[in-house]
Amino acid sequence: MKLIDLTIPLGIATPPWPTYEPLQIKYFKRLAPNGANGQVVTHSNHIGTHLDGEIHFHTPGKDIASLDMDFLVHEAAIVDLSDVCGDYGVYTSKMVEERVQVKEGDILIFIGSPAMAVGLEKIARGEAR
């Protein structure tokens, strides 16, 4: 099995979830007069590559620390719906199943925009990190 790290770099250009605060960096100390840089970094919890635990949607669900690593490393099915569904569009299981075979236990990687498709291709080729 080929392992592919799907994390994306985090920076001030990383888009947050709609209506959420973007990543912000405030410098409170600069190198020239102080000999070192000092920053405060703030962001909402829905920015960049992240995983929401069950508890995010279901109060008695598991938190991230309770997940086994095997849950995060597994065979995957990649479905590209970028031609019919935008970044925040609605898709159905039928739309997915018409394009890719998803086996029980597969991790489903959903591509919802042309930019996302290009980014995933670069990651798979080892060109982006």
C-alpha positions as CSV (number, residue, x, y, z in Angstrom):
1,M,0.0,0.0,0.0
2,K,1.4,3.4,-1.0
3,L,1.1,6.0,1.9
4,I,0.2,9.5,0.9
5,D,0.3,12.4,3.4
6,L,-2.7,14.6,2.6
7,T,-1.8,17.4,5.0
8,I,-1.4,20.9,3.4
9,P,0.9,23.7,4.5
10,L,-0.7,26.1,7.0
11,G,-0.3,29.8,6.3
12,I,-2.0,33.2,6.2
13,A,-3.4,32.2,2.7
14,T,-5.0,29.0,4.0
15,P,-8.8,29.5,3.7
16,P,-10.9,29.0,6.8
17,W,-14.3,27.5,6.9
18,P,-16.9,30.1,5.8
19,T,-17.7,32.6,8.6
20,Y,-14.7,31.5,10.7
21,E,-11.6,33.6,11.5
22,P,-8.6,33.1,9.3
23,L,-5.1,32.4,10.6
24,Q,-3.5,35.6,11.8
25,I,0.1,36.3,12.8
26,K,0.9,39.3,15.0
27,Y,4.6,40.2,15.5
28,F,5.2,41.7,19.0
29,K,9.0,41.6,18.8
30,R,11.2,42.1,15.8
31,L,14.7,40.8,15.1
32,A,16.5,44.1,14.5
33,P,16.0,45.8,17.9
34,N,15.5,42.8,20.1
35,G,17.7,40.0,18.7
36,A,14.8,37.7,18.1
37,N,11.3,37.6,16.5
38,G,8.2,37.0,18.6
39,Q,4.8,36.2,17.2
40,V,1.3,35.4,18.4
41,V,-0.5,33.0,16.1
42,T,-4.3,32.7,16.3
43,H,-6.8,30.8,14.2
44,S,-10.2,29.1,14.4
45,N,-10.4,25.4,14.8
46,H,-11.6,24.8,11.3
47,I,-8.7,25.8,9.2
48,G,-6.2,23.8,7.2
49,T,-5.9,20.0,7.4
50,H,-7.8,18.8,10.5
51,L,-10.0,16.0,11.7
52,D,-13.2,16.4,13.7
53,G,-13.8,13.7,16.3
54,E,-17.2,12.1,16.7
55,I,-17.7,14.3,19.7
56,H,-17.8,17.3,17.4
57,F,-21.1,16.0,16.0
58,H,-22.4,13.6,18.7
59,T,-21.9,14.5,22.4
60,P,-21.1,11.0,23.7
61,G,-18.8,10.3,20.7
62,K,-15.0,9.7,20.8
63,D,-12.5,12.6,20.8
64,I,-9.5,12.6,18.6
65,A,-7.2,11.1,21.3
66,S,-9.4,8.1,21.5
67,L,-8.9,7.1,17.8
68,D,-6.6,4.3,16.9
69,M,-4.0,5.3,14.3
70,D,-5.2,2.4,12.1
71,F,-8.4,4.4,11.7
72,L,-6.4,7.1,9.9
73,V,-4.2,4.9,7.8
74,H,-6.1,2.6,5.4
75,E,-6.9,2.0,1.8
76,A,-8.9,4.8,0.2
77,A,-11.4,5.5,-2.5
78,I,-11.0,8.9,-4.3
79,V,-14.0,10.4,-5.9
80,D,-13.8,13.5,-8.1
81,L,-17.2,15.3,-8.2
82,S,-15.6,18.7,-9.1
83,D,-17.6,18.8,-12.4
84,V,-21.0,18.6,-10.6
85,C,-20.4,19.8,-7.0
86,G,-18.5,22.9,-5.8
87,D,-16.6,23.4,-2.6
88,Y,-19.7,23.6,-0.4
89,G,-22.1,21.8,-2.7
90,V,-24.3,18.9,-1.8
91,Y,-23.6,15.4,-3.0
92,T,-25.3,12.0,-2.5
93,S,-24.0,8.5,-1.9
94,K,-25.5,7.6,-5.3
95,M,-23.3,10.3,-7.0
96,V,-20.2,8.8,-5.2
97,E,-21.1,5.1,-6.0
98,E,-21.7,6.0,-9.7
99,R,-18.0,7.0,-10.0
100,V,-16.0,4.8,-7.6
101,Q,-16.3,1.5,-5.8
102,V,-16.1,2.2,-2.0
103,K,-15.4,-0.9,0.1
104,E,-16.3,-1.2,3.8
105,G,-13.5,0.4,5.8
106,D,-12.2,2.6,3.0
107,I,-11.3,6.2,3.7
108,L,-13.3,8.3,1.2
109,I,-11.4,11.2,-0.2
110,F,-13.8,13.7,-1.8
111,I,-12.7,16.2,-4.5
112,G,-15.2,19.0,-4.8
113,S,-13.3,21.6,-6.8
114,P,-10.9,21.7,-9.7
115,A,-8.3,23.4,-7.5
116,M,-8.6,20.6,-5.0
117,A,-8.1,18.0,-7.7
118,V,-4.9,19.6,-8.9
119,G,-3.6,19.9,-5.4
120,L,-4.3,16.2,-4.6
121,E,-2.5,15.2,-7.9
122,K,0.5,17.2,-6.9
123,I,0.6,15.6,-3.4
124,A,0.3,12.1,-5.0
125,R,3.3,12.9,-7.3
126,G,5.3,14.2,-4.3
127,E,5.4,17.8,-5.8
128,A,3.5,19.5,-2.9
129,R,4.1,19.5,0.8
